[in-house]
């Protein structure tokens, strides 16, 4: 598994729909490979609406970004609603933007706890 981005790190998460399905990457490397997951796990990723598959993508983004499964599970639904459900067919999200969103979601989560 590759190292997670460090705070303030540059890098780009990207997704696109292809004739073969979907492709999600970080700096051009398949996200599932970076997470050490089997390639077919990518078939479970989706975006552009709210649901289970977009929640799995939100979890994968959070897990790669922070390497904290408990945090990823806690924030996957809010990140799915705030970001993943709003993505278009082809998208890019800077690692710094994801970091900012994670910070906002953590603050909101702490405020409601």
Buried (B, 14 or more C-beta within 10 A) or exposed (E): EEEBBEEEEEBBBBBEBEEEEBBBBBEEEBBBBBBEBEEEBBEBBBBBEEEEBBBBBBBBBBBBBBBBEEBBEBBBBBBBBBBBBBBEEEBEBEBBEBBEBBEEBBEEEEEEE
